[in-house]
Amino acid sequence: MSVLEEILDGVRADLAARQERIPLGNLKELASKQPPARDVTPLLRSPGVSILAEVKRSSPSKGSLADISDPAALAVDYESGGAVAISVLTEGQRFNGSLDDLRAVRAAVDVPILRKDFIITSYQLWEARAHGADVALLIVAALEQNALVSLIERAESIGLTTLVEAHTADEVHRAVDAGARIIGINARDLNTLEVDTSTFHRLASLVPDGVVRIAESGVRGPHDVIELGQDGADAVLVGESLVTGKEPRSAVADLVAAGAHPALNNRSQ
Ligand SMILES: O=C(O)c1ccccc1NCC(=O)[C@H](O)[C@H](O)COP(=O)(O)O
């Protein structure tokens, strides 16, 4: 069984338990009480390379990364460092995240929040909105094409923006065909969990002009932000190096400064 299939098995089991506990109607009611979702797209399209900073405690590839007892405080540091959005991993079994983390981060920051999880049903989209997310991740490799298309449509109808994640050329084509307006190219192979830093360079040109390009995974510091920007990234998503590195606010500020580097001035936006 592939790593993704193993993760999805756990996700389905946790999801079934939550669906048993919390009826969809309750989520819809909670979602209706949230302020309208924030629009991340103009922030991602702004000049230079924008930074999405991730709250990430553990990962299947590395195990425990950081003991994040106060995800809201970490998110505030990210926001004050200049992150345009915060990604919150809500998967429990492999990433040690939760919807409580999402709710806590929502209450603490003003920037848009991405629910980073393995979303396979519209129930999870309602959960995302009910807990204050503005953006939901959809992973092409985890979804049949019909399901991808209908989850994008459902997310939009709920007010969520979608970040559609691809790992291969075929998945980028599927994301484009499905109508994705923000595509994340993830450098981490879902079978081996190895990060191949050339992935974005190889696949970015397959994303049509006008669609936002985000480089995900394996960003270690400012130098990577500049390189990915030169390859056409509008934004980068960074987790591990921020939660394991130096003080998060200044670490994000260093990435933000790199994203505004003069070498990126002549990129077409
Ligand atoms: O991080 C993992 O090990 C992982 C394994 C299997 C599926 C997804 C995984 N990570 C989710 C992410 O996409 C990353 O958390 C995100 O891109 C940030 O990556 P990084 O900066 O390398 O932590």
The ligand as an SDF file (V2000), in Angstrom:
LIG
                    3D

 23 23  0  0  0  0  0  0  0  0999 V2000
    5.5160   16.3180    5.1950 O   0  0  0  0  0  0  0  0  0  0  0  0
    5.3830   15.1040    4.8990 C   0  0  0  0  0  0  0  0  0  0  0  0
    6.1590   14.2100    5.2930 O   0  0  0  0  0  0  0  0  0  0  0  0
    4.2250   14.6670    4.0450 C   0  0  0  0  0  0  0  0  0  0  0  0
    4.0980   13.3220    3.7470 C   0  0  0  0  0  0  0  0  0  0  0  0
    3.0190   12.8760    2.9850 C   0  0  0  0  0  0  0  0  0  0  0  0
    2.0800   13.7740    2.5230 C   0  0  0  0  0  0  0  0  0  0  0  0
    2.2050   15.1380    2.8170 C   0  0  0  0  0  0  0  0  0  0  0  0
    3.2620   15.5720    3.5690 C   0  0  0  0  0  0  0  0  0  0  0  0
    3.3990   16.9020    3.9060 N   0  0  0  0  0  0  0  0  0  0  0  0
    2.4240   17.8950    3.6550 C   0  0  0  0  0  0  0  0  0  0  0  0
    2.9890   19.0510    2.9330 C   0  0  0  0  0  0  0  0  0  0  0  0
    2.6600   19.2270    1.7810 O   0  0  0  0  0  0  0  0  0  0  0  0
    4.0100   19.9030    3.6200 C   0  0  0  0  0  0  0  0  0  0  0  0
    3.7060   19.9590    4.9700 O   0  0  0  0  0  0  0  0  0  0  0  0
    4.1360   21.3320    3.0880 C   0  0  0  0  0  0  0  0  0  0  0  0
    4.3000   21.3700    1.6980 O   0  0  0  0  0  0  0  0  0  0  0  0
    5.3750   21.9860    3.7470 C   0  0  0  0  0  0  0  0  0  0  0  0
    6.5230   21.2100    3.4330 O   0  0  0  0  0  0  0  0  0  0  0  0
    7.8760   21.3400    4.2590 P   0  0  0  0  0  0  0  0  0  0  0  0
    8.2780   22.7930    4.2270 O   0  0  0  0  0  0  0  0  0  0  0  0
    8.8510   20.4830    3.5520 O   0  0  0  0  0  0  0  0  0  0  0  0
    7.5700   20.9060    5.6450 O   0  0  0  0  0  0  0  0  0  0  0  0
  1  2  2  0
  2  3  1  0
  2  4  1  0
  4  5  1  0
  4  9  2  0
  5  6  2  0
  6  7  1  0
  7  8  2  0
  8  9  1  0
  9 10  1  0
 10 11  1  0
 11 12  1  0
 12 13  2  0
 12 14  1  0
 14 15  1  0
 14 16  1  0
 16 17  1  0
 16 18  1  0
 18 19  1  0
 19 20  1  0
 20 21  2  0
 20 22  1  0
 20 23  1  0
M  END
$$$$
